[in-house]
């Protein structure tokens, strides 16, 4: 066998064993019931984008819009008791706590 053939055969065997080991390890994990909610969900890009914007505190809440001079009313439209901000919407608003 020529040297090129030996290299091609050894690289094929190496890739074949890597693929075999990967499929064995991949198939050995149990599937969870919530997998499709996170991975194969058409809404995933949208909620990932909103989650990232919320983590960076870049959502257009009424307190940010007031700082920019776009609106004057800062009341939360859901509970009408507090000022709409990231903290209010996630942790304080009674409507979102039970949703």
N, C-alpha and C positions, 0 to 999 in steps of 0.2 A: 504494500500500500504506500502511496506517495505521502510526503509530509503534509500537504494540504488536506488530503483525505483524512489523515489522522486527526488534524486539528478540527476539521468539520465534525467528525464523528464524536470526538471528546466534548466539543461544545454542545452538540445535540444531546448527548447523554447527560451533561451537566444541566442544561435547561429542562430536560425531561424530568430529572430527579427534583429540581427546584419546583417545577409545576406540580409534581406528585405530592411533595411535602406541603406545598401551599394548600392544595385542595383538601388534603387530609386534615390540616389544622383548621381550615376555614369551615369545613363541614362538621367538625367536632363541637363547635359552640352551639349551645341551645338557642333556638329562635325565641325571641320574646314577643309578647302580644302587642306591644306598643311600637314595634319597629316601623310599621307603615305610617304611623302618625308623624314620625320624625324624618324617615328617609325617603319614602316613595309617596310624598304628599305634594299635590300641585300647589298648595298654599305655602309650602316650606320657604320658597324664596321671599315671599311677602313677609312672613312672620320673622324670618331671619333678618331681613332688612329693618323692620320695626324694632326688633330686639337690639340690634346694633345701634340704631339711632337713639334708643332709650338709654343704653349703656353709656353712650357718649354725651348724653343730655342734649341732644339736638332735635328732639321732637318739637313741633310748633305748638306749644301749649300757650294758654292765654297770658300767663305771666311773661313769657318771652315776647309775645306779640305786643304786649303793653310796653315793655322796655324799648321796643323798636318804634313805638308811636303809631302802630297800625290800628289797634283797637283800644277802647277805654274800659270795657266791662271785663272783670277778671273772675266772675262767679262761675262755679262749676256747673255745667248744664245738666249733670246727672243728679246731684243731690241739692244743689242750690244753697248750700250752707258754707262752703269754703271757697278759697281762691284756687283756681285750676293751675296746678303745677305738677311736675313729675312726682314729687313726694306725695302730694294729695291724691293724685290719680292711682298710685300703686299701693300706698300704705294707709291712707286716712279716709278716703271717700267710702262711706258705708255701702254705696251701690256696687262698687267694684270689689269690695271685700267678700260679698256674697255671690258674685257672678262667677 
